[in-house]
Amino acid sequence: MTNTTSQPHTSQNQGVVTGIPNLLLRGEGALVLAATTFAYTQQGASWWMFAILFFAPDIFMLGFLGGNRLGSIIYNLGHTYLVPALLLAAGWFMASPMAMAVALIWIGHIGFDRIMGYGLKYDRGFKFTHLGAPEK
């Protein structure tokens, strides 16, 4: 069977989303950022808190100080929608505006990262993501 794609199939690009699917995922990130920012405005929470916490999830990249495997696990925990979505649900059910505001900021950050081309990390290193390397 021959490879008919424009890129050779190698272990370096295996699992990387390219082309139209990549654009769609970035578009989803834009929609998530817009929706969470709108929802945040409805919470009436402080824009100072938004500004201060928006890049806080990037602290998860410090996990890479413990190596690529640990780093990818910790980074991905902070950059998957699952954890902040659970926080958002908990905030909703416990009627905690603070938890909901933090979750919305966190989810918005992930959407922003997807727009910029930052994806979930593989254990081969920080630059290996499901969206490929971010454009410069």
SULWOZI-V459307 format. One record per pair of residues at least 24 apart in sequence whose C-alpha atoms are under 10 Angstrom apart, sorted by the first residue. I is the first residue (numbers start at 1). J is the second residue. Records with the same first field share a line. If there is no record, write none. Layout:
# SULWOZI-V459307
I: J / J
This chain:
# SULWOZI-V459307
12: 124 / 128 / 132
13: 128 / 129 / 130 / 131 / 132
14: 130 / 132
15: 122 / 128 / 129 / 130 / 131 / 132
16: 119 / 128 / 129 / 130 / 131 / 132 / 133
17: 119 / 129 / 130 / 131 / 132
18: 130 / 131 / 132
21: 131
22: 114 / 115 / 117 / 130 / 131 / 132
23: 114 / 115 / 117 / 131
24: 115
25: 111 / 114 / 115 / 117 / 119 / 131
26: 111 / 112 / 113 / 114 / 115 / 116 / 117 / 118 / 119 / 131
27: 111 / 114 / 115
28: 111 / 112 / 114 / 115
29: 107 / 108 / 109 / 110 / 111 / 112 / 113 / 114 / 115 / 116 / 117
30: 108 / 110 / 111 / 112 / 113 / 114 / 115 / 116
31: 108 / 111 / 112 / 115
32: 104 / 107 / 108 / 109 / 110 / 111 / 112 / 114 / 115
33: 104 / 105 / 106 / 107 / 108 / 109 / 110 / 111 / 112 / 113 / 114 / 115
34: 108 / 111 / 112
35: 104 / 107 / 108 / 111
36: 101 / 103 / 104 / 105 / 106 / 107 / 108 / 109 / 111
37: 101 / 104 / 105 / 107 / 108 / 109
38: 104
39: 100 / 101 / 104 / 105
40: 97 / 100 / 101 / 102 / 103 / 104 / 105 / 108
41: 101
42: 101
43: 97 / 98 / 100 / 101 / 104
44: 97 / 101
45: 97 / 98 / 100 / 101 / 102
46: 101
49: 101 / 102 / 105
50: 101 / 102 / 104 / 105 / 106 / 108
51: 105
52: 105
53: 102 / 105 / 106 / 109
54: 102 / 104 / 105 / 106 / 107 / 108 / 109 / 110 / 112
55: 105 / 106 / 108 / 109 / 110 / 112 / 113
56: 105 / 106 / 109
57: 105 / 106 / 107 / 109 / 110
58: 109 / 110 / 113
61: 121 / 126
64: 123 / 125 / 126
67: 123 / 124 / 125 / 126
68: 121 / 122 / 123 / 124 / 125 / 126
69: 121 / 122 / 123 / 124 / 125 / 126
70: 123
71: 121 / 122 / 123 / 124 / 125 / 126
72: 120 / 121 / 122 / 123 / 124 / 125 / 126 / 128 / 129
73: 120 / 121 / 122 / 123
74: 121
75: 120 / 121 / 122 / 126
76: 119 / 120 / 121 / 122
77: 120
78: 106 / 107 / 110 / 120
79: 106 / 107 / 109 / 110 / 111 / 113 / 114 / 118 / 119 / 120 / 121
80: 106 / 107 / 110 / 111 / 119 / 120
81: 106 / 107 / 108 / 109 / 110 / 111
82: 107
83: 107
84: 108 / 110
